[in-house]
Structures are given as structure tokens and as C-alpha cells.
Amino acid sequence: MTNAVSASLTAVIDLIDGYMHRVLNGGEDPVGVVEELKSALVELLLRDDVGNAGGLYGIYADLSDIVDGYPFHYGDGTEMIAQREIRDAAWDWLSIPRNADGVKTYVDHWAARIAALPTTDGGRPYRGNPGRLEGE
């Protein structure tokens, strides 16, 4: 891994840390916080080659999509389920080692967890390229 890539990964980790702390502090709607995070990740992706940030974006997009009812639909409990999944993702994120292996493990775990959620009308959550990490 080059220093430039390592610095980019550190920037991604720091960025996501701030949003995940906001999710867990409970003062804001977790879905709204994830929507803000997605915008911030897009800005970061436009500036730098951040390796696995695309996989991270896909995970947060899928988590925020739960409240839209497609491809996930859970009736009256939909918003509560979305908030729970986002809080679980935040807790997991803040528990990972702060390195490329930790991010890869997180992306792989959440890609699998999201893929296992039941969907409506055969819709499938984003799968992207969750295994790609910078330096690979």
C-alpha cells in the first residue's frame, strides 16, 4: 500500500467514524445521517481513489434503501428495521481495526448481511465489488 493510498484510507475511516458516532448518539434519525454520509463519500470518491469506498457506499445505500420499501419491504416495521440495521452497522464499524483488513472484513460482513435480507419482487441489494481493497 502506498502512502497516498494509506492516507486516503485514513480519510475514509475518519469520515465514517464521525457519522457512525452521530448514529449511535441517538439525537438524529440514523437514516438521515447515512444519507449525509453517502453524499460525503461521493465527494471523497470524486477527489481521491479510495479503494473500497465504493463498497462502503453500496452498503450504506442499501441500508438507507430499506426505508424506501424496495427492494426491502417490512410493512409497518420498515423504518424501525432500517434504524436497527444502521445502528448495528455503526456499532460494527466503530469496532473494526483501523486498517485495510478491518475495512475489508466490515465490507464483506455487511455485504453478506444485506444480501441475506429478504427482498420484494426479486429485487436484490447492491453487491458492487465488496472484496476490492486498495493495494490489491
C-alpha positions as CSV (number, residue, x, y, z in Angstrom):
1,M,0.0,0.0,0.0
2,T,1.4,3.4,-0.9
3,N,1.4,6.3,1.5
4,A,-1.1,8.2,-0.7
5,V,-3.5,5.2,-0.6
6,S,-3.0,4.8,3.1
7,A,-3.8,8.5,3.6
8,S,-6.9,8.0,1.6
9,L,-8.0,5.1,3.7
10,T,-7.4,7.1,6.9
11,A,-9.5,9.9,5.5
12,V,-12.4,7.4,4.8
13,I,-12.1,5.9,8.2
14,D,-12.1,9.3,9.9
15,L,-15.0,10.4,7.8
16,I,-17.2,7.4,8.5
17,D,-16.2,7.4,12.2
18,G,-17.8,10.8,12.6
19,Y,-21.1,9.8,11.1
20,M,-21.2,6.5,13.0
21,H,-20.8,8.3,16.3
22,R,-23.7,10.5,15.3
23,V,-25.8,7.5,14.6
24,L,-25.1,6.0,18.0
25,N,-25.5,9.2,19.9
26,G,-29.2,8.9,19.2
27,G,-30.0,12.5,18.7
28,E,-30.7,12.2,15.0
29,D,-32.5,9.9,12.6
30,P,-30.0,7.2,11.6
31,V,-31.4,7.1,8.1
32,G,-30.8,10.8,7.6
33,V,-27.2,10.5,9.0
34,V,-26.5,7.7,6.5
35,E,-27.9,9.9,3.6
36,E,-25.4,12.6,4.6
37,L,-22.6,10.0,4.8
38,K,-23.4,8.8,1.3
39,S,-23.0,12.4,0.0
40,A,-19.8,12.8,1.8
41,L,-18.4,9.5,0.4
42,V,-19.3,10.6,-3.1
43,E,-17.4,13.8,-2.7
44,L,-14.4,11.9,-1.3
45,L,-14.6,9.4,-4.2
46,L,-14.6,12.3,-6.7
47,R,-11.4,13.7,-5.2
48,D,-9.4,10.6,-4.5
49,D,-9.0,6.9,-5.4
50,V,-10.1,5.5,-2.1
51,G,-10.2,1.8,-3.0
52,N,-13.0,0.2,-1.1
53,A,-15.1,3.4,-0.5
54,G,-17.3,2.3,-3.4
55,G,-18.2,-0.9,-1.5
56,L,-18.8,1.1,1.6
57,Y,-21.1,3.5,-0.3
58,G,-23.1,0.5,-1.6
59,I,-23.6,-0.8,1.9
60,Y,-24.9,2.5,3.2
61,A,-27.1,2.9,0.1
62,D,-28.7,-0.5,0.7
63,L,-29.2,0.3,4.4
64,S,-30.9,3.6,3.7
65,D,-33.0,1.9,0.9
66,I,-34.7,-0.2,3.5
67,V,-37.0,2.7,4.4
68,D,-37.9,3.2,0.7
69,G,-39.6,-0.2,0.6
70,Y,-37.7,-1.6,-2.4
71,P,-36.1,-3.9,-2.7
72,F,-36.9,-4.4,1.0
73,H,-40.4,-4.1,2.4
74,Y,-41.2,-5.0,6.0
75,G,-44.6,-3.3,6.4
76,D,-45.2,-1.1,9.4
77,G,-41.8,-2.1,10.9
78,T,-39.8,-1.0,8.0
79,E,-38.4,2.2,9.5
80,M,-37.6,0.5,12.8
81,I,-35.7,-2.3,11.0
82,A,-33.8,0.2,8.9
83,Q,-32.7,2.1,12.0
84,R,-31.7,-1.1,13.8
85,E,-29.6,-2.2,10.8
86,I,-27.9,1.2,10.6
87,R,-27.2,1.2,14.3
88,D,-25.8,-2.3,14.1
89,A,-23.6,-1.2,11.1
90,A,-22.4,1.8,13.1
91,W,-21.5,-0.3,16.1
92,D,-19.7,-2.8,13.9
93,W,-17.8,0.0,12.1
94,L,-16.6,1.5,15.3
95,S,-15.4,-1.9,16.5
96,I,-13.2,-2.8,13.5
97,P,-9.4,-2.5,13.4
98,R,-8.5,0.8,11.8
99,N,-6.7,-0.7,8.8
100,A,-7.4,-2.1,5.3
101,D,-8.1,-5.6,6.7
102,G,-10.6,-4.2,9.2
103,V,-12.4,-2.3,6.4
104,K,-12.4,-5.4,4.2
105,T,-13.9,-7.6,6.9
106,Y,-16.6,-5.0,7.6
107,V,-17.5,-4.7,3.9
108,D,-17.6,-8.4,3.4
109,H,-19.7,-8.9,6.6
110,W,-22.2,-6.2,5.7
111,A,-22.5,-7.2,2.0
112,A,-23.4,-10.7,3.1
113,R,-25.8,-9.5,5.8
114,I,-27.6,-7.2,3.4
115,A,-27.7,-9.9,0.7
116,A,-29.4,-12.2,3.2
117,L,-32.2,-9.7,3.9
118,P,-35.5,-10.8,2.3
119,T,-36.4,-8.6,-0.7
120,T,-39.6,-7.9,-2.6
121,D,-40.3,-8.6,-6.2
122,G,-37.0,-10.4,-6.7
123,G,-35.1,-7.1,-6.2
124,R,-31.6,-7.6,-4.9
125,P,-29.5,-5.2,-2.9
126,Y,-26.4,-3.7,-4.4
127,R,-23.5,-6.1,-4.4
128,G,-20.9,-4.0,-6.1
129,N,-17.3,-5.2,-5.6
130,P,-17.2,-5.6,-1.8
131,G,-13.9,-7.6,-1.9
132,R,-11.8,-4.9,-3.6
133,L,-9.4,-3.1,-1.4
134,E,-6.8,-0.6,-2.2
135,G,-3.4,-2.2,-2.8
136,E,-4.9,-5.4,-4.2
